C-alpha cells in the first residue's frame, strides 16, 4: 500500500545540487568554477553587457543624430506624374481617379491617397481627381484644358 512516508521520486529523476566553494572533494573546490584571478572571479565583479574590452564603445563611435523626423505622422501617397496620366489616357481612360488608376495598374496600394506631380507633359483634356497635387501639376492640367479636383486639403502650397 502506498503511504505518504513511502513516496520517493523515480531513480535518476533528481540530481543533487552542486555545492560550490565547499572544498576540493565537492568537485567545485579551489576556484569554485570561476577560473583564476581577475575581475570576473570576485564577488560583485564583472563587466556590463555592452562593455567591449576597453575599445571605444559602439554608442560612442556612432555620430549624434541631429534634426527632427516627423515620420510617424507623415502622410504617404501613391505618387503619379503627368506622364503616367498620358499612359492612362492611351489605355482609354476618360476620367482619372484612384479607382481607374488601380484598374490600369499605374498605382498598386489602394489604402494610400494619390498625389499628382508635374513631371512629363499632358496633352489630353481630361478630368483628374486626386488627394493632392503639386503647383506645377495644377498649372499643366489647366494649360491642357483639363480640370483638377483635389479631394483632401493637404495639397502642396508653393
N, C-alpha and C positions, 0 to 999 in steps of 0.2 A: 504494500500500500504506500502511496505517495503522501508524504507529510512535509510540512514546512522545513523541518530540520534535515531532510534527506535530499532537498533540491540542490543540485550542483550544475554548473554550466558544462557544456559539452567539451570534451578534451580537445585542446588546441584552439578553442574559440576565443580565449582571452590570453593576454600577454602581460607579464609583469612589467611595471613601469621601470624605465631606466633611471636609476638614481645617480644623477650627475654630481661629481665632486665628492664622492664618498670613499676615496681610496682606490688604489690600483686593482684591487680584487673585484671591484664592481664592474670593470670593463670600460669605464669612462673616468679613470683616475688621472692624476698628474695635471693635465691641462683642461680636463673636463670637456673635451670636444671643441675647444675654442682656438686650437692651434697654439703657436708660441706667442711671444710678446708682441705688443702692438696695440693700436687704438681699439681694434675690434675685440680684443681679448679682455678688456677691462669692463667692469660693471658700469653701465651707463654710457659706455663708449660706442663708437660707430659714427658713420657719416650719413648725411641726408641722402635721399634717393637721387637728387639732382646733382650731387657732387661729382665732378669729372676729374678727380685726381690732381687738382691744382691748376689745370689749364683754365683759361677764361671760359666761364660757362656759356651755354648757348644763348641764354636770355641776355647776356651782356654783349655777345657778338652780333646780335641782330640789331638793325637800325631802329631808331624810335619811329613809330608810325605817327605822322602828323596829318592834320586836316580832319575833315568830318565826312562821314559816309551816311547818306540817308537811304541806304539800300533797302532797309526794312519797309519803308513806306513809299518806295519808288513805284510809279505807275509804269507797267510794262505793256508794250504794244506789239502787234504784228506790224512790221514796217513794210510799206509798199512804196514804190516810186511811180512817177508818171509813165515810165517805160513799161511797168507792169500793167498799168491801165490800158495801154496800147495793145498789149498781148491779149488782155481780156476782150477788148473790142474786136480784135481779129478772130477770136473764137466765137463771136456772135453775141456778146453780152450787150444788152441795150441800156441797162441801168446797173451801176456798180454799187454794191453794198456788201456787207460782211457775208451774207448767205451766198451771193453769186461768186465772191472771191474764194469761198470754201469749195464750192462746186467745181470751179475751174482749176483748183489746186494751187492757186497763187499764194494763199495762206493756208496754214495747217492747224494752228492752235485756235480752237473755237472759243476757249474761255477768256482770251485776251481781246482787247479792243484793237482797232485798226487805225494806224497813223499814216497819212499821206505825205510823202516828201517830194521835193521838186526836181529830182534827177531824171533827166530824159525830156522828151518833148511830147506834148499832147496835141493831136491834130483833130480828133473827133469831138463833136459837140455832144456831150454826154452828161447825165446827172450822176453825181457821186455822193454817197452818204458814208461818212467815216466818223470816228470818235475824235480825231484830232488831225490837224494839218499844219504844215509849215507855211510861212508867209509867201515863200517862192512858189509853193504848190497852189496856193489860193490865186495868186496873180496869173499863173499859167493856165489854170482852168477857166478863169474869167476871160483871158485873152483868146482862148479857143472857142469861146461862146457857150461853154457848159455852165452848169450850176453845181455848187459845192455846199452840201448840207453837213454841218458838224453837230453831232448828237450830244456830246459832252462839253462841259465848259473848261476842259483842261487844254484847250488849244494853245499853241505856242504864240507868245506875243513878242514881236520884234519890230 
